[in-house]
Amino acid sequence: MLDAAFFVRWMTAAAAVIDREADRLTELDSPIGDADHGRNMQRGFAAVVKVLETEPPATPGAVLIAAGRQLISSVGGASGPLYGTLLRRAGKTLGEAPQVSVEELRAALAAGVTAVGQLGGSAPGDKTMLDALTPGVAALSASFDAAATASEEGALATVPMQARKGRASYLGERSIGHQDPGATSSALLFAALAEVAK
Amino acid sequence: MKMLINVAETVVTDALRGMAAAHPELVVDAENRVIVRRDAPVAEKVALVSGGGSGHEPLHGGFVGPGMLDAACPGEVFTSPVPDQMVRAAAAVDSGHGVLFLVKNYTGDVLNFQMAAELAEDEGVQVASVLIDDDVAVTDSTFTAGRRGTGATLFVEKIAGAAAEEGMPLERVEALARQVVASSRSFGVALSACTTPAKGSPTFDLPPGELELGVGIHGEPGRERRAMMTSHEIADFAVDAILEDLDPKLPVLVLVNGMGATPLLELYGFNAEVRRVLDERGVAVARTLVGNYVTSLDMAGCSVTLCQVDGELLRLWDAPVQTAGLRWGR
């Protein structure tokens, strides 16, 4: 079973991995976006860690809701509302349980992914974060490592896709051949999850 | 790349501190990133709030003042502001007659303003939103995020601002803003990529002998790359791209807008070519504005925006305006 401390460790690890990979995310965002994804996510997750340190929430659901709220308030762009919605919806789905099972986490993240699709009006195959989130959540039933691998493969699979949502969609066919930065940062969330579960 | 900055992290805050020092007629909250006209909330008046990524100056903060916006929320460079900023701005300017959000069609701006509208309404502020999507370089289809909002933003903010200043109710100001959006089309051209402070190098690679046709205002590449063209050829291409989609039966407002690094000498020369094409195509010009208004940091290039206007829109366009970036008639 996973408790609030586990979720705080997950968010802290996510902040660390995004901090390490910020330059790469920005590089990926440069040819098809506006070269700020790394910096924006870095700023957002730094704010998440700060709020979790100062007011540690008591339940897994409350950790995710607080993290999501903080991302909405500090990231900006499309990433802020989309990642914020992912975590907030997942947190609300977990409710007030003091501990949750991996299966409950999977179901909560699945609800979060559905909410992201609704908010962005997007589906897998559009070259967005959903292309990493959807396979990552599906593989979570097997193991944390499987989820990390599946989401990483999902991010890589965005390379040949043509973007149909977000700023990269304005490039049409010229978006083909570039890995989606949002899918890449989504895979990093699963990488952090696998890391803290070890 | 040399830039007149301290560090990338404080670029926006530093600019806001400087704006506050230059414009005592504005209340600039550099920490919370909200720019408000000093006399807000103005009694009996619908309030106009806009915002978006920084790097497009004078848009939007430079258009705050009598006759235009009541407040603006600047985000990080090229990143939309967060809902907290918009809610704060709405609360600061609402006189009880409602707030109109003017939103450029970029996914980030749309999502954050949508969240802000819900939060502001929870606090009892009546909010309406108008989406600006004028860029003909992007085909509006269900498989994209729709057309980008670019140069027409200035027309919408000016005309809706004048309507609000006259005391028109929220529904009427909103309807006029929608009319301006429906009557406006833009096309942009880049001669160079821009450099964001965070990245410190050009956002895309544009060889010296080439230009990008159909660019937006965030340093993203356009729809097509070609060998460098003359001002004459670019005007033909850009205006014809607009007229494929807009057939003005009425006179138009013309905005020849610089992207930030193209001198007025070139912009005026380009405007001469734009006027030539419009004359050749039989389009009457009511008013022309030439300058850097909706910029993309240090990008070289320009955009053209046409807005077809009836008598009322033209009257509202001519109405007095007093902002840092646009002022006439007072």
Interface residues (C-beta under 8 A of the other chain):
Chain A: T26 S30 P31 I32 G33 D34 A35 D36 R39 N40 R43 I72 S73 S74 V75 G76 G77 A78 S79 G80 P81 L82 L119 G120 R164 K165 G166 R167 A168 S169 Y170 L171 G172 R174
Chain B: A8 G53 G75 E76 V77 F78 T79 S80 P81 V82 P83 D84 Y106 T107 G108 L111 N112 Q114 M115 A137 V138 F143 T144 A145 R148 T196 A198 K199 T203 F204 G216 H218 G219 E220 P221 R223
